[in-house]
Amino acid sequence: MPRRDIAAKRYAEAVFQIARDSRTIDRWRADLQVIAAVLGDPQVFAVLENAKIPQQAKLNLIRQGLEGVTQQALNFAFLLVQRRRVALATEIVVFFNEMADDYLGIAHAEVTTAIPVAAQEQQLIAEQLSRMTGKQVDVQMRVDPSIIGGMVARVGDRLIDGSTRSRLQALRTRLEAAR
C-alpha cells in the first residue's frame, strides 16, 4: 500500500472511531463527502496548496466553504489543511465508507445481466445475495448482452458467475478434455 494510502487510512480510522463511539456515522459520512468535495475543488485546492497564502486565509476559506458541517468535521478539515494533507480527502472518504459499511453490515454488489431486470427481480437478487453474504446488500445493476443470459454478481472480492457464457465455456472445456 503506497504511503499516501496508509496515511489516508489512518485518518479514516481515527475519524471512524470518533463516529462509531459517538454514534454519528451517518453524519460523519455526509460531512466527509462535503469536505472531500470542497477540498477537491481545483480552485480551492490551488489556494490551499499555495505556500504564499497565509494559513489564516486558508482556514477562513475552509470555514466558509464548509458551512453546515459539524464543528468536529470542520476541525478535521482544518487539521488536513494544517498538516498539508488536503489531497487525501477523497481517499479518506473511501476508507471511511468501507469501514462504516463493514461495521453496519452493508455489502455492495455489482450485478450484470444480459437484459434489463425489473425492480422486483432486483429486490429478489439483493435478498438472495444478502442470504449468501449475511449482510445487507446494496445492488448496482449493469447490462452486458455478451453474457448471453443469467447473471454475474461481484460482492466485494467474491465473484458469482451464473452467466450462460461461462456455462458454455465450461461445457466447451469439458468437451475438449474428453477428446
Rosetta silent file (secondary structure, phi, psi, omega in degrees, C-alpha in Angstrom):
SEQUENCE: MPRRDIAAKRYAEAVFQIARDSRTIDRWRADLQVIAAVLGDPQVFAVLENAKIPQQAKLNLIRQGLEGVTQQALNFAFLLVQRRRVALATEIVVFFNEMADDYLGIAHAEVTTAIPVAAQEQQLIAEQLSRMTGKQVDVQMRVDPSIIGGMVARVGDRLIDGSTRSRLQALRTRLEAAR
SCORE:     score description
SCORE:     0.000 S_00000001
   1 L     0.000  124.219  179.329    0.000    0.000    0.000 S_00000001
   2 L   -58.892  156.736 -177.380    1.566    3.342   -1.002 S_00000001
   3 H   -55.118  -40.692  179.736    2.400    5.797    1.764 S_00000001
   4 H   -60.729  -42.704 -179.802   -0.499    8.093    0.786 S_00000001
   5 H   -63.196  -39.425  179.467   -2.965    5.258    1.137 S_00000001
   6 H   -63.300  -45.795  179.375   -1.582    4.393    4.564 S_00000001
   7 H   -62.906  -44.585  179.243   -1.914    7.988    5.741 S_00000001
   8 H   -61.607  -40.887 -179.832   -5.466    8.278    4.366 S_00000001
   9 H   -64.913  -40.009  178.929   -6.425    5.022    6.046 S_00000001
  10 H   -63.866  -43.600  176.456   -5.049    6.193    9.393 S_00000001
  11 H   -61.568  -44.684 -179.342   -7.020    9.430    9.211 S_00000001
  12 H   -62.334  -40.816  179.008  -10.144    7.489    8.225 S_00000001
  13 H   -62.532  -42.977  179.742   -9.659    5.058   11.108 S_00000001
  14 H   -62.988  -45.787  179.701   -9.342    7.899   13.601 S_00000001
  15 H   -65.447  -39.183 -179.107  -12.468    9.629   12.288 S_00000001
  16 H   -63.827  -40.132  178.078  -14.351    6.321   12.200 S_00000001
  17 H   -60.393  -42.355  177.735  -13.547    5.643   15.862 S_00000001
  18 H   -63.595  -46.231 -178.460  -14.959    9.050   16.775 S_00000001
  19 H   -63.520  -44.113 -179.749  -18.046    8.479   14.613 S_00000001
  20 H   -64.999  -47.966 -177.124  -18.647    4.980   15.976 S_00000001
  21 H   -64.517  -32.935 -179.384  -18.157    5.977   19.606 S_00000001
  22 L   -95.035    2.149  179.906  -20.462    8.988   19.275 S_00000001
  23 L    56.206   43.221 -179.205  -22.978    7.042   17.131 S_00000001
  24 L  -125.755   36.243 -177.033  -22.735    9.651   14.367 S_00000001
  25 H   -58.167  -47.550 -177.741  -21.537    7.505   11.472 S_00000001
  26 H   -63.723  -39.530  179.209  -24.164    8.817    9.031 S_00000001
  27 H   -65.442  -44.000  177.978  -23.465   12.432    9.946 S_00000001
  28 H   -63.418  -38.430  179.229  -19.718   11.928    9.545 S_00000001
  29 H   -59.324  -45.426 -179.920  -20.295   10.166    6.226 S_00000001
  30 H   -66.948  -45.174 -179.458  -22.207   13.204    4.952 S_00000001
  31 H   -63.346  -40.214  179.524  -19.725   15.720    6.376 S_00000001
  32 H   -65.531  -34.306  175.948  -16.739   13.888    4.896 S_00000001
  33 H   -61.856  -43.905  179.654  -18.415   13.945    1.474 S_00000001
  34 H   -64.970  -44.424  179.439  -18.766   17.719    1.741 S_00000001
  35 H   -58.937  -47.043 -179.295  -15.171   18.086    2.932 S_00000001
  36 H   -63.277  -38.192  179.795  -13.862   15.996    0.026 S_00000001
  37 H   -66.199  -44.873 -178.379  -15.945   17.982   -2.465 S_00000001
  38 H   -69.691  -48.668 -178.018  -14.754   21.352   -1.165 S_00000001
  39 H   -68.618  -25.052  179.653  -11.099   20.380   -0.697 S_00000001
  40 H   -84.950   -9.617  177.079  -11.120   18.622   -4.059 S_00000001
  41 L   -61.844  127.494 -175.253  -12.366   21.667   -5.944 S_00000001
  42 H   -55.474  -38.457 -179.500   -9.436   22.655   -8.190 S_00000001
  43 H   -70.495  -42.994  178.779   -9.601   26.353   -7.273 S_00000001
  44 H   -64.849  -45.193 -179.569   -9.820   25.673   -3.532 S_00000001
  45 H   -57.434  -43.329 -179.780   -7.086   23.058   -3.767 S_00000001
  46 H   -61.392  -40.636  178.498   -4.786   25.518   -5.546 S_00000001
  47 H   -66.018  -45.383 -176.207   -5.269   28.098   -2.775 S_00000001
  48 H   -67.399  -29.053 -179.561   -4.728   25.543   -0.007 S_00000001
  49 H   -88.253   -8.649 -178.191   -1.549   24.210   -1.615 S_00000001
  50 L   -79.763  114.264 -177.724   -0.096   27.688   -2.256 S_00000001
  51 L   -67.639  -18.933 -178.300    2.637   28.320    0.322 S_00000001
  52 L   -79.999  -16.172 -179.704    2.423   32.095   -0.248 S_00000001
  53 L   -87.643  128.875 -178.019   -1.141   32.326    1.096 S_00000001
  54 L   -59.208  146.542 -179.000   -1.298   32.809    4.876 S_00000001
  55 H   -56.549  -41.342 -178.505   -2.613   29.889    6.940 S_00000001
  56 H   -62.860  -37.650  177.713   -5.394   32.013    8.448 S_00000001
  57 H   -64.677  -38.605  177.949   -6.699   32.912    4.988 S_00000001
  58 H   -64.431  -44.398 -179.389   -6.807   29.213    4.120 S_00000001
  59 H   -65.716  -36.831  176.459   -8.716   28.395    7.310 S_00000001
  60 H   -64.337  -40.936  177.080  -11.183   31.208    6.621 S_00000001
  61 H   -60.578  -44.778  179.434  -11.759   29.819    3.125 S_00000001
  62 H   -64.034  -44.156 -179.917  -12.420   26.361    4.581 S_00000001
  63 H   -57.845  -43.246  179.097  -14.755   27.773    7.228 S_00000001
  64 H   -68.238  -43.249 -177.216  -16.824   29.498    4.519 S_00000001
  65 H   -70.185  -26.197 -176.213  -16.828   26.516    2.187 S_00000001
  66 L  -106.893   26.147  177.458  -17.796   24.050    4.903 S_00000001
  67 L   -59.633  129.601  179.156  -20.640   25.984    6.426 S_00000001
  68 L   107.801  -18.333  176.267  -23.163   23.470    7.748 S_00000001
  69 L   -82.680  162.319  179.945  -20.800   20.659    8.760 S_00000001
  70 L   -65.881  161.229  178.931  -20.326   19.824   12.435 S_00000001
  71 H   -62.476  -38.207  178.558  -17.605   21.576   14.423 S_00000001
  72 H   -62.489  -42.559  179.219  -15.703   18.279   14.712 S_00000001
  73 H   -65.654  -39.938  177.216  -15.765   17.832   10.938 S_00000001
  74 H   -62.402  -43.234  177.700  -14.639   21.430   10.461 S_00000001
  75 H   -61.784  -37.687  177.860  -11.772   20.826   12.905 S_00000001
  76 H   -64.005  -42.943  177.945  -10.826   17.727   10.923 S_00000001
  77 H   -62.588  -41.962  176.722  -10.725   19.760    7.703 S_00000001
  78 H   -58.726  -41.909  179.867   -8.550   22.362    9.458 S_00000001
  79 H   -60.639  -44.027  178.490   -6.217   19.552   10.540 S_00000001
  80 H   -61.422  -39.765  178.830   -5.894   18.335    6.946 S_00000001
  81 H   -66.891  -47.553 -176.830   -5.056   21.871    5.815 S_00000001
  82 H   -64.089  -35.171 -179.379   -2.545   22.465    8.611 S_00000001
  83 L   -91.804    6.991  179.152   -0.787   19.152    8.002 S_00000001
  84 L    56.266   47.760 -179.886   -0.826   19.658    4.231 S_00000001
  85 L  -119.112   22.933 -177.884   -2.928   16.526    3.720 S_00000001
  86 H   -56.827  -37.367 -177.067   -5.699   18.120    1.644 S_00000001
  87 H   -65.660  -14.691 -178.873   -5.005   15.752   -1.260 S_00000001
  88 H   -85.894   -7.816 -171.188   -6.004   12.796    0.938 S_00000001
  89 H   -54.410  -45.536 -178.560   -9.610   13.925    1.461 S_00000001
  90 H   -66.164  -42.314  178.464  -11.150   11.739   -1.261 S_00000001
  91 H   -64.770  -37.060  178.331   -9.183    8.659   -0.188 S_00000001
  92 H   -61.250  -42.734  178.542  -10.199    9.243    3.433 S_00000001
  93 H   -60.304  -44.274 -179.368  -13.863    9.212    2.376 S_00000001
  94 H   -60.499  -49.745  179.350  -13.375    5.912    0.539 S_00000001
  95 H   -62.539  -43.932  179.394  -11.700    4.249    3.536 S_00000001
  96 H   -59.041  -47.250 -179.102  -14.243    5.700    5.975 S_00000001
  97 H   -62.061  -38.558  176.884  -17.174    4.436    3.882 S_00000001
  98 H   -62.103  -45.671  179.944  -15.644    0.953    3.689 S_00000001
  99 H   -65.162  -42.744 -179.665  -15.209    0.838    7.473 S_00000001
 100 H   -63.911  -45.501  179.618  -18.697    2.216    8.089 S_00000001
 101 H   -62.021  -43.110  178.561  -20.307   -0.253    5.689 S_00000001
 102 H   -61.726  -45.701  179.895  -18.430   -3.152    7.252 S_00000001
 103 H   -61.855  -40.062 -178.102  -19.414   -2.039   10.746 S_00000001
 104 H   -84.804   -1.860  179.046  -23.066   -1.608    9.724 S_00000001
 105 L    73.574   37.323 -179.705  -23.148   -4.956    7.885 S_00000001
 106 E  -111.838  132.328  175.017  -23.589   -3.480    4.417 S_00000001
 107 E  -119.827  153.387  178.687  -22.053   -5.011    1.297 S_00000001
 108 E  -113.310  134.460 -179.522  -22.059   -3.603   -2.217 S_00000001
 109 E  -125.556  141.197  171.486  -22.699   -5.798   -5.233 S_00000001
 110 E  -110.243  116.091 -177.049  -22.367   -5.154   -8.921 S_00000001
 111 E  -111.736  126.353 -179.999  -24.755   -7.435  -10.777 S_00000001
 112 E  -111.474  130.623  176.988  -24.512   -7.812  -14.538 S_00000001
 113 E  -127.169  162.704 -178.862  -27.336   -9.295  -16.609 S_00000001
 114 L   -74.910  -29.379  179.856  -27.805   -9.772  -20.332 S_00000001
 115 L  -132.653  159.735  177.743  -31.035   -7.753  -20.364 S_00000001
 116 L   -58.612  144.839 -176.938  -32.508   -5.102  -18.054 S_00000001
 117 L  -112.967  136.533  179.395  -34.082   -6.540  -14.901 S_00000001
 118 L   -65.117  156.875 -178.493  -37.335   -5.322  -13.339 S_00000001
 119 H   -57.461  -38.349 -179.569  -37.228   -3.713   -9.880 S_00000001
 120 H   -63.912  -41.802  178.152  -38.988   -6.708   -8.329 S_00000001
 121 H   -68.630  -36.142  176.650  -36.339   -9.078   -9.694 S_00000001
 122 H   -60.448  -40.799  178.608  -33.585   -6.739   -8.488 S_00000001
 123 H   -62.980  -41.581  178.240  -35.067   -6.973   -4.997 S_00000001
 124 H   -63.970  -40.053  177.190  -35.039  -10.780   -5.196 S_00000001
 125 H   -62.892  -45.026  179.420  -31.392  -10.720   -6.313 S_00000001
 126 H   -61.025  -42.286  179.385  -30.495   -8.422   -3.398 S_00000001
 127 H   -63.912  -43.180  179.041  -32.290  -10.715   -0.944 S_00000001
 128 H   -63.529  -44.246  178.599  -30.501  -13.806   -2.281 S_00000001
 129 H   -65.202  -34.821  176.893  -27.112  -12.084   -2.106 S_00000001
 130 H   -63.198  -42.554  178.015  -27.940  -10.935    1.437 S_00000001
 131 H   -63.651  -39.186 -178.307  -28.619  -14.539    2.468 S_00000001
 132 H   -69.138  -36.870 -174.704  -25.345  -15.645    0.869 S_00000001
 133 H   -96.661  -20.762 -175.444  -23.218  -12.932    2.489 S_00000001
 134 L    76.293   14.585  179.828  -25.041  -12.431    5.772 S_00000001
 135 L  -128.244  161.121  171.597  -25.049   -8.694    5.097 S_00000001
 136 E   -72.983  126.227 -175.098  -27.491   -6.157    3.744 S_00000001
 137 E  -108.655  126.420  174.044  -26.546   -5.909    0.072 S_00000001
 138 E   -94.930  117.617 -173.522  -26.786   -2.723   -1.965 S_00000001
 139 E  -102.345  130.052  171.000  -27.078   -3.808   -5.612 S_00000001
 140 E  -109.083  123.896 -176.522  -25.889   -1.817   -8.622 S_00000001
 141 E   -95.900  142.661  173.209  -27.235   -3.275  -11.860 S_00000001
 142 E  -133.106  153.486  176.186  -25.420   -3.329  -15.223 S_00000001
 143 E  -116.776  129.181  177.858  -26.481   -4.731  -18.574 S_00000001
 144 L  -142.280   99.873 -177.241  -23.997   -6.581  -20.770 S_00000001
 145 H   -59.044  -19.996 -177.304  -25.521   -8.580  -23.651 S_00000001
 146 H   -67.793  -15.771  178.287  -22.258  -10.508  -24.116 S_00000001
 147 H   -80.788   -4.429  174.517  -23.025  -12.709  -21.093 S_00000001
 148 L    71.363  -52.240 -179.346  -25.923  -14.116  -23.188 S_00000001
 149 L  -166.305  177.456 -178.927  -28.129  -14.961  -20.197 S_00000001
 150 L    73.053 -151.183  179.679  -28.095  -15.473  -16.439 S_00000001
 151 E  -154.604  159.338  173.669  -26.132  -13.067  -14.278 S_00000001
 152 E  -125.656  127.178  179.987  -22.717  -12.280  -12.872 S_00000001
 153 E  -121.684  134.274  173.878  -22.506  -10.798   -9.372 S_00000001
 154 E  -118.370  117.632  177.589  -19.451   -9.318   -7.684 S_00000001
 155 E  -119.015  104.861 -174.987  -19.770   -8.777   -3.946 S_00000001
 156 L    61.868 -123.476  179.393  -16.513   -7.395   -2.619 S_00000001
 157 L   -90.028   -4.303 -175.134  -13.819   -9.871   -3.673 S_00000001
 158 E   -90.942  131.964  179.030  -16.340  -12.636   -4.326 S_00000001
 159 E  -116.076  126.594  177.665  -17.456  -13.403   -7.892 S_00000001
 160 E  -116.942  107.518 -174.600  -20.604  -15.395   -8.560 S_00000001
 161 E  -108.805  101.077  176.400  -20.779  -16.267  -12.246 S_00000001
 162 L  -111.908   30.917 -177.033  -24.094  -17.772  -13.302 S_00000001
 163 L   -82.590  152.369  176.208  -23.903  -16.491  -16.855 S_00000001
 164 H   -64.113  -38.490  179.094  -24.774  -18.576  -19.881 S_00000001
 165 H   -56.805  -47.404 -178.452  -21.472  -17.525  -21.455 S_00000001
 166 H   -68.709  -33.620  177.350  -19.421  -19.053  -18.607 S_00000001
 167 H   -67.246  -39.642  177.175  -21.531  -22.231  -18.661 S_00000001
 168 H   -66.056  -38.945  178.155  -20.954  -22.576  -22.396 S_00000001
 169 H   -65.078  -39.943  178.575  -17.227  -22.016  -21.910 S_00000001
 170 H   -65.186  -41.410  178.205  -17.151  -24.681  -19.180 S_00000001
 171 H   -63.004  -43.163  178.579  -19.019  -27.120  -21.425 S_00000001
 172 H   -60.182  -44.069  179.348  -16.587  -26.429  -24.255 S_00000001
 173 H   -61.657  -43.101  179.394  -13.632  -27.066  -21.948 S_00000001
 174 H   -65.042  -40.520  179.663  -15.118  -30.395  -20.767 S_00000001
 175 H   -66.479  -39.857  177.894  -15.817  -31.476  -24.354 S_00000001
 176 H   -66.701  -36.627  179.227  -12.288  -30.607  -25.450 S_00000001
 177 H   -70.627  -26.892 -177.792  -10.835  -32.508  -22.474 S_00000001
 178 H   -77.503  -13.735 -177.967  -12.933  -35.574  -23.344 S_00000001
 179 L   -67.282    0.000    0.000  -11.343  -35.901  -26.795 S_00000001
